């Protein structure tokens, strides 16, 4: 498979996944959230890295840091529904994003104390 066709295939499969999730949410929020919560994008990235011949160390490093980067984003999923009932969509999303950045900064400082460097 040529380089361009492989890249196009990666884009199509990855985009199809995002469309699948957004369409599923239209029918049932719980099922759409379940699909979105599964680490499918991360799994796809790991597969793409493997297919592209990246070393096991690089793939392992990606999985390791993905775990640590997910943790400080979790409060956003609790905060956003609360904010949506009080603010318009964009203000709620923007506020949740700012809180996520702050949580990430604090979390990065905390885990640095145990030897994990996220920044």
Secondary structure, 3 states (H helix, E strand, C coil): CCHHHHHHHHHHHHHHHHHHHHHHHHHCHHHHHHHHHCCHHHHHHHHHHHHCCCCHHHHHHHHHHHHHHHHCCHHHHHHHHHHHCCCCHHHHHHHHHHHHHHHHHHHHHHHHCCCCCCC
